[in-house]
Amino acid sequence: MKYLKRIGIDTYMLLLIATVCLGLLLPAQGIAAAGLKHVTFWAVALLFFLYGAKLDPSSVRAGLLNWRLQGLTFAATYAMFPLLGLFLAWVFSPALGATVTLGLLFLSVLPSTVQSSIAFTSIAGGNVPAAICAASLSNIVGVALTPALVALMLHQGDGGVSFDSIVKIGTQILLPFVLGQLLRPWVGDFVKRHKLLTMVVDRGSILLIVYSAFSAGTVSGLWQRIPTASLIMLVLVVLLFLAIAMLLMVGAGKLFGLPYPDRAVLFYCGSTKSLASGLPIATALFAADQVGAIVLPVMIYHMSQLLVCAFVSQKAARREQAEAVPAS
């Protein structure tokens, strides 16, 4: 287990994989599926309420002063990624199929991770306050911008975002988040003191969504309609997506002459995508029997980025430690 943690595979990732297998082998059906849908809805609403309650606006304001770093990170998340996603979708859509290609496009417009990107920045000796700002801003804006970009990308197809989906986004995600911000003076300290509560709701809601999505896909026969060759191709395309994004972040950091701590922020916040934000938004935007296939690229990307970022950050930490030791 220690070796697995060293390369980025922890207990939660193993639970995530186990939940996928459970949804494939023992899917929720009938009354159980309906009950699971309601539980998942309120779990996600609670999750975004807690996000709003614990987010300190002052940290965002302080980090915004580093306008060049924040601008580059934001442009990477909401300009570079969508353009790269459109290109990869155009090239590989014949091999991937319509639904999985839609998932690739959805991946490209998601906000960056919060907890993991900040943690990796810290491990690598990067600018942690700037990482907190970049990740928080990305997710605050992403709550509204991601659905808008999905609608823009799909306006010519039959998978467009309906008015009901927008209403669901508002009631399940935006409204709880705003309520959390408004009530923060009274509940913010409680949420900060009870970090376990946020972690349980955060990770528990993701596991619920994953099980619900993969159960719906199994019951509808979705997985039988996706050829094995397409799944293999999807893994390769997602890995290519991740490699290009990370190389571009490394190149941009050097091109704009950022100091190393800021380059670390750009790398970890600019090349990652949030599973925690992506899954709730997907359940609000897309049909239940499609969500499993649509979030599949997100899950593959998420697991891959954790492995790569864990390796890169540990390597950076060891290098920093070695440089700090005076030569004998």
C-alpha positions as CSV (number, residue, x, y, z in Angstrom):
1,M,0.0,0.0,0.0
2,K,2.9,2.4,0.7
3,Y,4.2,1.9,-2.8
4,L,0.8,2.5,-4.2
5,K,0.5,5.8,-2.3
6,R,3.9,6.9,-3.5
7,I,2.7,6.7,-7.1
8,G,-0.6,8.4,-6.4
9,I,-3.0,5.4,-5.8
10,D,-4.7,5.8,-2.4
11,T,-7.6,4.1,-0.7
12,Y,-10.1,6.6,-2.3
13,M,-8.9,5.8,-5.8
14,L,-9.3,2.1,-5.1
15,L,-12.8,2.8,-3.8
16,L,-13.6,4.7,-7.0
17,I,-12.5,1.7,-9.1
18,A,-14.5,-0.7,-6.9
19,T,-17.6,1.5,-7.3
20,V,-17.2,1.4,-11.1
21,C,-17.1,-2.4,-10.9
22,L,-20.1,-2.5,-8.6
23,G,-22.1,-0.4,-11.1
24,L,-21.1,-2.7,-13.9
25,L,-21.8,-6.0,-12.0
26,L,-24.6,-5.1,-9.6
27,P,-26.4,-2.0,-10.9
28,A,-29.2,-0.2,-9.1
29,Q,-32.5,-0.8,-10.8
30,G,-36.2,0.1,-10.3
31,I,-37.1,1.6,-6.9
32,A,-33.5,1.4,-5.8
33,A,-32.3,3.5,-8.7
34,A,-35.0,6.1,-8.1
35,G,-34.1,6.3,-4.5
36,L,-30.4,6.6,-5.4
37,K,-31.2,9.4,-7.7
38,H,-32.8,11.5,-5.0
39,V,-30.1,10.7,-2.4
40,T,-27.4,11.7,-5.0
41,F,-29.2,15.0,-5.8
42,W,-29.3,16.1,-2.2
43,A,-25.7,14.9,-1.5
44,V,-24.5,17.1,-4.4
45,A,-26.5,20.0,-3.2
46,L,-24.9,19.6,0.3
47,L,-21.5,19.3,-1.3
48,F,-21.7,22.7,-3.0
49,F,-23.3,24.3,0.1
50,L,-20.2,23.2,2.0
51,Y,-17.9,24.5,-0.8
52,G,-19.6,27.9,-0.5
53,A,-19.4,27.9,3.3
54,K,-15.7,27.1,3.5
55,L,-14.4,29.3,0.7
56,D,-12.8,32.5,2.0
57,P,-13.3,35.3,-0.5
58,S,-10.2,37.1,0.9
59,S,-7.9,34.4,-0.3
60,V,-9.3,34.8,-3.8
61,R,-8.8,38.6,-3.7
62,A,-5.2,38.2,-2.6
63,G,-4.3,35.7,-5.2
64,L,-5.9,37.8,-8.0
65,L,-3.2,40.4,-7.5
66,N,-0.9,38.0,-9.4
67,W,-2.8,38.8,-12.6
68,R,-0.3,37.2,-15.0
69,L,-0.3,33.8,-13.4
70,Q,-4.1,33.9,-12.8
71,G,-4.7,34.9,-16.4
72,L,-2.6,32.2,-17.8
73,T,-4.2,29.5,-15.6
74,F,-7.7,30.7,-16.5
75,A,-6.9,30.9,-20.2
76,A,-5.5,27.3,-20.0
77,T,-8.6,26.0,-18.4
78,Y,-11.3,27.7,-20.4
79,A,-9.6,28.5,-23.8
80,M,-6.7,26.2,-24.5
81,F,-8.5,23.1,-23.2
82,P,-11.8,23.6,-25.1
83,L,-9.8,24.3,-28.3
84,L,-7.6,21.2,-27.8
85,G,-10.7,19.2,-27.0
86,L,-12.5,20.3,-30.2
87,F,-9.4,19.3,-32.2
88,L,-9.1,15.9,-30.6
89,A,-12.8,15.3,-30.9
90,W,-12.6,16.2,-34.6
91,V,-9.7,13.8,-35.2
92,F,-10.8,10.8,-33.2
93,S,-14.7,11.0,-33.2
94,P,-15.0,8.3,-35.9
95,A,-13.1,5.8,-33.6
96,L,-14.7,6.9,-30.4
97,G,-18.4,7.2,-31.3
98,A,-20.8,10.1,-30.6
99,T,-21.4,9.6,-26.9
100,V,-17.8,9.1,-25.8
101,T,-16.7,12.0,-28.0
102,L,-19.3,14.1,-26.2
103,G,-17.6,13.1,-23.0
104,L,-14.2,14.2,-24.4
105,L,-15.7,17.6,-25.1
106,F,-17.3,17.8,-21.7
107,L,-13.9,17.0,-20.1
108,S,-12.3,19.9,-22.0
109,V,-14.6,22.5,-20.4
110,L,-14.4,21.4,-16.8
111,P,-12.7,23.6,-14.1
112,S,-9.4,22.5,-12.6
113,T,-9.1,20.4,-9.4
114,V,-9.1,22.1,-6.0
115,Q,-7.7,19.9,-3.3
116,S,-5.3,17.9,-5.3
117,S,-3.8,20.7,-7.4
118,I,-3.2,22.8,-4.2
119,A,-1.7,19.7,-2.4
120,F,0.6,18.9,-5.3
121,T,1.7,22.6,-5.6
122,S,2.5,22.5,-1.9
123,I,4.5,19.2,-2.2
124,A,6.5,20.6,-5.2
125,G,7.4,23.8,-3.3
126,G,5.1,26.1,-5.4
127,N,3.1,29.2,-4.6
128,V,0.3,27.8,-2.4
129,P,-1.7,31.0,-2.0
130,A,-1.8,31.6,-5.7
131,A,-2.8,27.9,-6.2
132,I,-5.7,28.4,-3.8
133,C,-6.8,31.4,-5.7
134,A,-6.5,29.8,-9.2
135,A,-8.3,26.6,-8.2
136,S,-11.1,28.5,-6.3
137,L,-11.6,31.0,-9.1
138,S,-11.7,28.2,-11.7
139,N,-14.4,26.3,-9.8
140,I,-16.5,29.3,-8.9
141,V,-16.6,30.5,-12.5
142,G,-16.9,26.9,-13.8
143,V,-20.3,26.4,-12.0
144,A,-21.8,28.7,-14.6
145,L,-19.2,28.7,-17.4
146,T,-19.0,24.9,-17.9
147,P,-22.7,24.5,-18.7
148,A,-22.5,27.5,-21.0
149,L,-19.5,26.2,-22.9
150,V,-21.2,22.8,-23.2
151,A,-24.3,24.5,-24.7
152,L,-22.1,26.5,-27.1
153,M,-20.2,23.4,-28.2
154,L,-23.3,21.3,-28.7
155,H,-25.7,23.9,-30.2
156,Q,-25.6,22.3,-33.6
157,G,-26.1,18.7,-32.4
158,D,-28.9,16.8,-30.7
159,G,-27.2,16.8,-27.3
160,G,-27.8,20.4,-26.5
161,V,-28.4,21.6,-23.0
162,S,-32.1,21.9,-22.2
163,F,-33.8,24.6,-20.1
164,D,-34.6,21.9,-17.5
165,S,-30.9,21.2,-17.3
166,I,-30.1,24.8,-16.7
167,V,-32.7,25.0,-13.9
168,K,-31.3,21.8,-12.3
169,I,-27.8,23.4,-12.4
170,G,-29.2,26.4,-10.7
171,T,-31.1,24.6,-7.9
172,Q,-28.7,21.8,-7.3
173,I,-25.3,23.6,-7.6
174,L,-25.5,27.4,-7.9
175,L,-28.2,28.0,-5.2
176,P,-26.5,25.8,-2.5
177,F,-23.2,27.4,-3.3
178,V,-24.6,31.0,-3.0
179,L,-26.4,30.0,0.2
180,G,-23.1,28.6,1.6
181,Q,-21.4,31.9,0.8
182,L,-24.2,34.0,2.4
183,L,-24.2,31.8,5.6
184,R,-20.5,31.6,5.8
185,P,-20.2,34.1,8.7
186,W,-22.3,31.7,10.8
187,V,-21.3,28.2,9.6
188,G,-17.9,28.8,8.0
189,D,-15.9,28.2,11.2
190,F,-17.9,25.0,11.9
191,V,-17.2,23.6,8.4
192,K,-13.5,24.5,8.8
193,R,-13.3,22.8,12.2
194,H,-15.0,19.6,10.9
195,K,-12.9,18.9,7.8
196,L,-13.9,15.2,8.0
197,L,-17.5,16.3,7.3
198,T,-16.5,18.0,4.0
199,M,-14.3,15.1,3.0
200,V,-17.0,12.5,3.6
201,V,-19.6,14.5,1.7
202,D,-17.1,15.3,-1.1
203,R,-15.9,11.8,-1.6
204,G,-19.2,10.1,-0.7
205,S,-21.2,12.2,-3.3
206,I,-18.7,11.3,-6.0
207,L,-19.0,7.6,-5.2
208,L,-22.8,7.9,-5.3
209,I,-22.7,9.7,-8.7
210,V,-20.2,7.1,-10.1
211,Y,-22.3,4.2,-9.0
212,S,-25.5,5.8,-10.2
213,A,-24.0,6.7,-13.6
214,F,-22.5,3.3,-14.3
215,S,-25.6,1.5,-13.0
216,A,-27.7,3.5,-15.5
217,G,-25.3,2.7,-18.3
218,T,-25.4,-1.0,-17.4
219,V,-29.2,-1.2,-17.2
220,S,-29.6,0.6,-20.5
221,G,-27.0,-1.7,-22.3
222,L,-24.8,1.3,-23.0
223,W,-21.5,-0.6,-22.4
224,Q,-22.5,-3.3,-24.9
225,R,-22.9,-0.5,-27.5
226,I,-19.3,0.8,-27.0
227,P,-16.8,-1.5,-28.8
228,T,-13.7,-2.6,-26.9
229,A,-11.6,-1.0,-29.5
230,S,-13.3,2.4,-28.8
231,L,-12.5,2.0,-25.1
232,I,-8.9,1.3,-25.8
233,M,-8.7,4.2,-28.2
234,L,-10.4,6.5,-25.5
235,V,-7.7,5.7,-23.0
236,L,-5.0,6.5,-25.5
237,V,-6.7,9.7,-26.6
238,V,-7.1,10.8,-22.9
239,L,-3.5,10.1,-22.2
240,L,-2.5,12.1,-25.3
241,F,-4.8,15.0,-24.1
242,L,-3.1,15.0,-20.6
243,A,0.4,14.8,-22.1
244,I,-0.2,17.8,-24.5
245,A,-1.8,19.9,-21.7
246,M,1.1,19.3,-19.3
247,L,3.7,20.0,-22.0
248,L,1.9,23.2,-22.9
249,M,1.8,24.3,-19.3
250,V,5.6,23.6,-18.9
251,G,6.3,25.6,-22.1
252,A,4.0,28.5,-21.2
253,G,5.7,28.8,-17.7
254,K,9.1,29.1,-19.3
255,L,7.9,31.3,-22.2
256,F,6.4,33.9,-19.9
257,G,9.4,33.8,-17.6
258,L,7.4,32.8,-14.5
259,P,9.5,32.0,-11.3
260,Y,9.5,28.3,-10.3
261,P,6.8,28.6,-7.6
262,D,4.4,30.2,-10.1
263,R,5.3,27.7,-12.8
264,A,4.3,24.9,-10.4
265,V,0.9,26.6,-9.9
266,L,0.4,26.9,-13.7
267,F,1.3,23.2,-14.2
268,Y,-0.9,21.7,-11.4
269,C,-3.9,24.1,-11.8
270,G,-3.7,24.6,-15.5
271,S,-3.4,21.0,-16.6
272,T,-5.9,19.2,-14.3
273,K,-9.6,18.7,-14.4
274,S,-12.1,18.4,-11.6
275,L,-13.9,15.1,-11.1
276,A,-15.7,16.6,-8.1
277,S,-17.2,19.4,-10.1
278,G,-17.6,17.4,-13.4
279,L,-19.7,14.6,-12.1
280,P,-22.5,16.7,-10.5
281,I,-22.6,19.0,-13.6
282,A,-22.8,16.0,-15.9
283,T,-25.8,14.5,-13.9
284,A,-27.6,17.8,-14.3
285,L,-26.9,18.3,-18.0
286,F,-27.2,14.9,-19.6
287,A,-29.7,12.0,-19.7
288,A,-29.1,9.4,-17.0
289,D,-28.4,6.5,-19.4
290,Q,-25.7,8.6,-21.1
291,V,-23.9,10.0,-18.0
292,G,-21.8,6.9,-17.6
293,A,-20.2,7.1,-21.0
294,I,-19.9,10.9,-20.9
295,V,-18.0,10.9,-17.6
296,L,-15.8,8.0,-18.6
297,P,-13.1,10.3,-20.2
298,V,-13.3,12.5,-17.1
299,M,-12.6,9.6,-14.8
300,I,-9.7,8.3,-16.9
301,Y,-8.2,11.7,-17.1
302,H,-8.7,12.3,-13.4
303,M,-7.0,9.0,-12.4
304,S,-4.1,9.6,-14.9
305,Q,-3.5,13.2,-13.7
306,L,-3.3,12.0,-10.1
307,L,-0.7,9.4,-11.0
308,V,1.4,11.8,-13.1
309,C,1.1,14.8,-10.7
310,A,2.0,12.6,-7.7
311,F,5.1,11.4,-9.5
312,V,6.2,14.9,-10.7
313,S,5.5,16.6,-7.4
314,Q,7.5,14.0,-5.4
315,K,10.4,14.3,-7.9
316,A,10.3,18.1,-7.5
317,A,10.2,17.8,-3.7
318,R,13.2,15.5,-3.7
319,R,15.1,17.9,-6.0
320,E,14.3,20.8,-3.7
321,Q,15.5,18.9,-0.7
322,A,18.7,17.9,-2.4
323,E,19.4,21.6,-3.4
324,A,18.7,22.7,0.2
325,V,21.4,20.4,1.5
326,P,24.8,22.3,1.4
327,A,27.6,20.5,-0.5
328,S,30.2,19.0,1.8
